Amino acid sequence: MSSFKNETVNTAFEGGVINIIIAHLTKCGTQMRMDCVNSHPLENNEDKITNRLVSTYLNAEPNNFRYEPQSLEHYDEETNCYIGRTDIKVISGDYFRDSQAYYIIECKCIDGTSNLNRKYVTEGVARFLIPTAKPKYSSYYAQNIMLGYVIRSINIPENTAKIKKLQNQILENVTANDFLLLCHAGLDYYVYTCQYQSDKRNIELRHLFYDLSAAMCN
């Protein structure tokens, strides 16, 4: 496995901290796919893909952020339980001054079927927005990331249009704007942004769809 150099504002995408995180995700995704095509292919399992991405790549060398998998979210004093569990929590130096200051990456497998597209919305996007009073996931910076592992070779823009349509059908009391394409690298990955409004919050989600189909077990 190749090593990674630290990202900085000068070498990352323009536009802020969340773009530095996206830049690191795409760089690590490229390396993981390359390694897994050559040996140790990925299983069709969201948690196992996430675990490998975090432990072997995202935290491979010191960088501006720490990526923590499977972090408990939103303690409920009435039930003494946490109401959520994030796939990846992204923390920086701000976290040690304010424990609410972090980004969340929610990971979902995508294969072009209506079943996984629906789960992407109901068990992914919706966790940042529903219920509107206290969603399952927090949004301290009003920005977070959805990471779609594309596990079969599909037309990503066409599938994104299907997800957009599902959002409008499923997300109650939430207005979802259009998906806007920010960048892409050939057919390897696509990065979109989407704005969401409810009566309690306005947030932005970056949607990174990464083609891992060549790295999957047959």
N, C-alpha and C positions, 0 to 999 in steps of 0.2 A: 504494500500500500504506500502510495506517495504521501509525503508530508504536506502540510498546509502552511502558508505564510499568514501572519496576522492581517485581517482586513482593517482598513482605516477609512475615514470619510473620503480621502482622496482616491482610493482604489475601489470603493463600493459604488453602487448606483447613486445617482443624484436623488436628493429628496428626503433625507432624514434617517433616523435610527432604524425604522422598520425596514428600510431598503438595504441597510447593512446586513440585517438578519436574513433577508431574502437572498442577498448575494452569497452569504455563507451557506444557506440551504442549497442553492443551485450548484455551488461549487462542490459541496460534499456529496450531493446527489449524483453528480457526474462521476466522481471518483468511486462511489459505492457501486454504481451500475457497472462501471468498467471492471472493477474487482470481481463482482458477482457473475459477470458474463464469463470471465476467465476461470473462476473457481468459486465454490460455495454459493450456489445460486440461492435466491430468496424464496422462502416458503410463502404461500398465499395466506398470510396471517398478519393483520395490521400491527398487532403489538410486537411481534418478532421483527418486522421490518423497522418499526420505530426504535426498538431497543438497539438494533445493530447501527442504525443511523446515528443515534445519540452517543453510544459508548465508543464506537470505532471511528467515527468521523467528526461529528459536531464538536466533541470535547477532546479531539486528538491532540491538540496543542493549545497552550494558553491563548486566549483571544479576549475581545472586549466583553464577552458575555459567557454565562454558564448556562448550560442546557440540562434541565432536570426532568427525567421522565416520571410519569405516573405520580403527579403531585396532588395531594388533597386540596380541595377548593371549597371555600365558603362554609365555615363552621356555623352550625345552627345551635344557639344556646338552649332553645326549647327542647330539642331532641337529643342534644349532645352528640350530634352526628355531622359529618361533612356531607353537603348535598351534591358535590361534584368531584370529579377526578380528572385533571387535565392530562393530555397525552404528553405535552412538553411545556414546561415553564421556562421562560427565558429571563434571566435575572442579570442585572449589572450592579455597579456600585450604588445606584440609587436605592436598591432594595434594602440595603443595610441602614439607610436613613428613613425609609418608609416601606414597611413590609408589604404594602399593597402595590408597590411600583414594579410591575413586571408585565411582560407580554405572554400570550398563550398561543401555542401552535396546536391546533386540533387536526389529527390525522385520520384520513379515511381512505379505504381502497375504492378504486373506480374501475369498472370493466365495461362500461357502456350499457349495462342493463338498467332497467327501471328500478329494480330492487336496490342496487347500491347507490344509484342516483338519489333515490328517496331517503336512504339512510344518511347520505351526505348532508341532506337538508335537515331531517328530523333529529338525527343524532350528532349533528355537527354544527351547522349554522345556527340552528334554533337554540343551542345551549348558550349562545352569547346574547340572546334576545328574549327568550320565553322562559318563564312568565315575565312580563314586562316590568313588574314591580321589583323582582329580585331574580334575575336570570341565574342559571346554574354556574356560568362562568363570568368572571369580572372583566372589566375593560377600563383599567386605570388610565391608559393613554388614549382611550376611544379608538384604538386600532389593535387588531389582532390578525392572526394568519390561519387560513385553512389550507392544509397540505393534502392534496389528492395523489395517492399512489396509483398511477395508471398501470394496472397489472396485465392488461391485454392491449394489443395494438388496435387503437381506435382513432377516429378523427376527433381530436380534443376540442377544437372550436365548435364542431357540431354538437358534441356532448355537453359542452358548457351552455349552449343555447337551451338544451333540454333541462338542465339544472336551473337555469334562470326561470323557465316556465313553471317548474315545480315550486320554486320559492314563492311565486305569486299565488299559487294555489294553496300552499300549506301554511305559510307564516301568517297567523291571525294577528290582527292589530299591529302589523308591521308593514311599512312600505319599503320595498327593495327596489333600488334604482337599477339601471342597466349595468351589465358587466362591461367594463372598459378595459381593453387590452393595453397593458403597460409595456410589455416586452415579451419576446420569445426567442428561443435558440433553435432555429429550424423546426423540426418536429419533436425535439427532445423535451422541451418544457414550455409552458405558457404561464404568464403572470397577469392576472386581472385584478382590478379593484372594483368594489361594489359598496355603495353607501346604503345604510339602513336607518330608518327612522321609526320610532315608536313614541308613545306619549311620555315615556320615562327617559329615553336615551337616544342619542344619535351616534352611531359608530361606523367605522370603516373596516371591512374585512378584505385582506389581500388573499386571493385564491391562486395558489401555485399548484398547477397540475403537471406532474413529472412522469414521463414515460419510463417505467421500469420493466416493461413487458419482456425485453430481451434478457433480463437478469433473473426472471422467475423460473422456478422448477417446472419442468414439463408435466 
